[in-house]
Amino acid sequence: MAACLAVMAAAVFVNVVLRYGFGSGVAASEELSRLLFVWMVFIGATAAYPRGEHMAFTSFLLPLRSRPRALMLMAAVIRAAVVLAASLVAWGAWQQVRVGMDSQSVVLGYSSALLPLPALLSSLAIALMALWQLLRAAPLDLSHDLEVE
């Protein structure tokens, strides 16, 4: 993520300086920035999932703390929903990857499949992590109780 951000920031900075300072720019910097931004977002989403850093509505689950069976059932329902949602995103991303294989970006000429590919990889990884948590019956992390989410 840091490498994506560094290259993206440098490309945009150089392009801004060239445009406003010299009246020209590097056309490839916009495509490169967009591609790196998409990859950075999905790498971050994948890295955030196992750490429990995605948005959570723990205020709905806090009343279930005193009922461990209900909390475990809710954890299973939540994880099954995550697996389903991530699978649907993966399916849609796969469709876009297949469409993108036949076309190339305008300036840099990379395969257009590289734009939806991180969504496919990220959603598959998140679905597998949620499925693993579901199969292990891992308890939910409710340590966010001091925050309203």
C-alpha positions in Angstrom: 0.0 0.0 0.0 2.8 2.4 0.8 4.5 1.7 -2.5 1.2 2.4 -4.4 0.7 5.6 -2.4 4.2 6.8 -3.0 4.2 6.2 -6.7 0.7 7.6 -7.0 1.6 10.8 -5.1 4.8 11.3 -7.0 3.1 10.8 -10.4 0.3 13.3 -9.5 2.8 15.8 -8.0 5.0 15.7 -11.1 2.0 16.0 -13.4 0.6 19.1 -11.4 4.0 20.8 -11.5 4.4 20.1 -15.3 0.8 21.3 -16.0 0.9 24.5 -14.0 4.5 25.3 -14.3 5.3 24.4 -17.9 1.9 24.0 -19.7 2.3 20.3 -20.4 1.8 17.1 -18.5 2.4 13.4 -18.5 -0.8 11.7 -19.8 0.2 8.3 -18.3 0.2 9.7 -14.7 -3.6 9.8 -14.6 -4.0 6.2 -15.7 -1.2 5.1 -13.4 -2.7 7.0 -10.5 -6.2 5.5 -11.0 -4.8 2.0 -11.3 -2.6 2.3 -8.2 -5.5 3.9 -6.2 -7.8 1.0 -7.0 -5.1 -1.6 -6.0 -4.3 0.4 -2.8 -8.0 0.5 -1.7 -8.5 -3.2 -2.2 -5.2 -4.2 -0.6 -6.2 -2.0 2.4 -9.7 -3.6 2.6 -8.2 -7.1 2.6 -5.6 -6.2 5.2 -8.3 -4.6 7.4 -10.6 -7.6 7.5 -8.7 -9.9 9.8 -7.9 -7.1 12.1 -11.6 -6.3 12.6 -11.1 -2.7 11.2 -14.1 -2.6 8.9 -17.2 -0.8 9.9 -19.1 -2.7 12.6 -22.4 -2.1 14.2 -21.3 -3.4 17.7 -24.1 -1.4 19.4 -26.6 -4.0 18.0 -24.5 -6.8 19.4 -23.6 -5.5 22.8 -26.9 -6.5 24.3 -26.2 -10.1 23.3 -23.0 -10.2 25.5 -24.9 -11.8 28.3 -26.4 -14.4 26.0 -23.4 -16.4 24.5 -25.5 -18.7 22.4 -27.3 -15.9 20.7 -24.0 -14.1 20.2 -22.4 -17.1 18.6 -25.5 -17.6 16.3 -25.3 -13.9 15.3 -21.6 -14.3 14.6 -22.4 -17.2 12.3 -25.1 -15.2 10.5 -22.8 -12.2 10.1 -20.0 -14.3 8.7 -22.3 -16.2 6.4 -23.5 -12.8 5.1 -19.9 -11.7 4.6 -19.1 -14.8 2.7 -22.2 -14.4 0.5 -21.6 -10.7 -0.1 -17.9 -11.2 -0.9 -18.8 -14.1 -3.2 -21.2 -11.8 -5.1 -18.6 -9.1 -5.4 -16.1 -11.7 -6.6 -18.5 -13.0 -9.2 -19.1 -9.5 -10.5 -15.4 -8.6 -10.5 -14.7 -11.9 -12.4 -17.2 -10.8 -15.1 -15.4 -7.5 -15.4 -12.0 -9.1 -15.5 -13.2 -11.3 -18.4 -14.5 -8.3 -20.3 -11.3 -6.3 -19.6 -9.1 -9.1 -21.0 -10.0 -8.0 -24.5 -9.2 -4.3 -24.1 -6.3 -2.2 -23.1 -5.9 1.2 -21.4 -5.6 4.1 -23.8 -2.3 5.6 -22.8 -0.2 2.9 -21.0 -1.6 0.0 -22.9 -2.0 -2.3 -19.8 -4.9 -4.9 -19.9 -8.1 -3.4 -18.7 -8.6 -6.5 -16.6 -6.1 -5.0 -14.1 -8.7 -2.6 -12.8 -11.3 -5.1 -11.5 -8.6 -7.7 -10.6 -8.0 -6.4 -7.1 -11.7 -6.5 -6.4 -11.7 -10.1 -7.4 -8.7 -11.0 -5.3 -9.8 -9.0 -2.3 -13.3 -10.4 -2.2 -12.0 -13.9 -2.6 -9.5 -13.4 0.3 -12.2 -11.8 2.5 -14.7 -14.6 1.7 -12.1 -17.3 2.6 -11.2 -15.5 5.9 -14.8 -15.2 6.8 -15.5 -18.8 5.9 -12.5 -19.9 8.0 -13.9 -17.8 11.0 -17.3 -19.4 10.4 -16.0 -22.9 10.4 -13.9 -22.3 13.5 -16.8 -20.6 15.2 -14.5 -17.8 16.2 -16.1 -15.3 18.6 -16.8 -11.8 17.5 -14.5 -9.0 18.6 -16.7 -6.6 20.6 -13.9 -4.5 21.9 -15.3 -1.5 20.1 -17.9 -0.8 22.8 -16.5 2.6 23.7 -17.2 3.9 20.2 -20.6 4.4 18.6 -20.4 2.8 15.2 
